[in-house]
Amino acid sequence: MAKESRDVDFTAYVGSRAAWLRNVAYLLCADWHRADDLVQESITKLYTNWSRAARAENLDGYARTVLVNTFLAEQRTSWWRRTRTGFEAADGVATGADLDAALDLRQALAALPPRQRATVVLRYFCDLSVEQTAEAMGCSSGNVKSQSSRALDALRGSAALRAGRAGG
Amino acid sequence: MNEDIDGLRERLAGLVEGAVPTSRVDVELAARTGRARLRRRRLGVVGTTVAMVLAVSAVVSLRPGGGPAPLPAGPAGPSASPSAPSPTGRHPVPLGTGAAASGSQAPHNGHDALSPEADFGWLPDDANGERYQQAQYGADVRADVYGKTGFTPIYRLKVYPPGVVPEVSQTSLAQQGVKSPAPDVNGSEAYWVTNGQGTDDVILRWRGPDGRWLEVTCQYLAKADREQVPLRIARDVHLGKRSVPLPAKLAGMPAAFTVTGVSFERMTVQGKSWWTYEIGYSAGPDQYFGITVTPDGEAPVLHPAPPGLEGTPPPLSPSDTATCRTDKGAKVCVRVFQSPAMLDPAGGPAGVLERVTLLGTDPSQWTTDFPG
């Protein structure tokens, strides 16, 4: 009975949030196939921790934290997977020349190091505060601030946001 | 609500609107996999206890004062703290590194694929993982801090080819690198590259004794360490090509399969030694698969979840189709992105595995040849 209840609750929750999690995952990894992998793995983790997750005050926040940590952990493991996406070079950083050549925001975002990308997505897509972002990423507020600052500097310097400013 | 920067929020939202591929996310599969993991987790408590009892009989020696160390002996080999702290209170990572680690790396034999041009001779004492990797973007040696949450330092060592002078703008840390003078490294010119904004990442470049430029990139360093740690790493780098022993041989792979990268990583995390040998392959446009060789056992937790999320299993990409076999205490898995049909030229995943010969967990029996 407990298992059935768990499955019903889990299925209902994930069914209502899968699209949102997938969007966050896509912004993190810039690849819809990988985004599906990230969400699939994250909701599997969510299932295994459902008894705790279901009691969380902010279940969306819990799920988002699982997703971001799955993404960040993957950046430092399974090295060969990332070689296909070009996300391997100094913790997944593309070169400055690559950034300059970025033609749109997606490329510029993908060129950021994973943690900078995560801070941008959490703060400006999920609209989290510095403190909430720090909690989701398991780091200090100061780290979030420095990562955000660097990420925004890089994005501003890229063609993507220059174009955004020019276009109003 | 956060301040909107250059319409960033709206533009991010725009990236996930419109025509997107159909989702492959499977809620039922997540529940089934989750149930299986919960069962394994319950059973794993017993298995781990048995493994630890067996592990205490293994012998893993450490290089005293930075001397040679063997590669990890097996899935749960115990480790000890290195001795002979350096004058700075730090000491070499307890892994065979550099010329001093002749027991762990063989002289370069001229035709192997995983042959770093240099190696760390000293690392901060929290660095417990070291990875040699060679891929399309180049080759380097990377050291990591595993077993802790949050941002932990990453150290990367790279050697530029003879005659190549790296440009200041050619950095992985900043869009526009800023150069500033650094103290000489072993009497040779050196300089820093940062993004000029006082961030916690830094690059130190210096000329090696043979005239080639070397570079150590340190990310997520504490402020107090941003000068002394890179300088100390640079001073003790061992220059010279050598071959990394690899725990498997591969033979007879179809010509249509091309290697995209090779890496070998070893680590000691929370008292547990581990290693991973990975080979990435392309089977055609956007068709990738990988072969992974590890000890046959439970891997250490490299990236613990933050407080409140303890107990989550290590990451596993569920869309990977993994087929594995074990032999001589080692385990080899072939993992496939997208359709497993890409492996048909080799006879499927089983056919790929047949082409892999596991060499056990004793590094003295490993090969420095690639594919072996």
Interface residues (C-beta under 8 A of the other chain):
Chain A: K3 D7 F10 T11 V14 G15 A18 A19 R22 N23 Y26 L27 W32 H33 D36 D37 V39 Q40 E41 I43 T44 K45 L46 Y47 T48 N49 W50 R52 Y62 T65 V66 N69 T70 L72 A73 E74 R76 T77 S78 W79 W80 R81 T83 R84 G86 E88 A89 A90 D91 V93 A94 T95 G96 A97 L99 D100 L105 R106 L109 P113 R115 V120 V121 R123 Y124 F125 D127 L128 S129 E135 M137 G138 C139 S140 N143 S146 S149 R150 L152 D153 A154 L155 R156 G157 S158 A160 L161 G164 R165
Chain B: M1 N2 D4 I5 D6 G7 L8 R9 R11 L12 A13 L15 V16 V20 P21 S23 R24 V25 D26 V27 E28 L29 A30 A31 T33 G34 R35 R37 L38 R41 R131 Q133 A135 Q136 Y137 G138 D144 T149 G150 F151 I154 R156 S169 Q170 T171 S172 L173 A174 Q175 Q176 G177 N195 Q197 T199 D200 T217 Q219 T260 G261 S263 E265 E278 I279 G280 S282 Y288 G290 T292 L302 H303 A305 P306 P307 G308 L309 G311 T312 P313 P314 P315 L316 S317 P318 S319 D320 F337 Q338
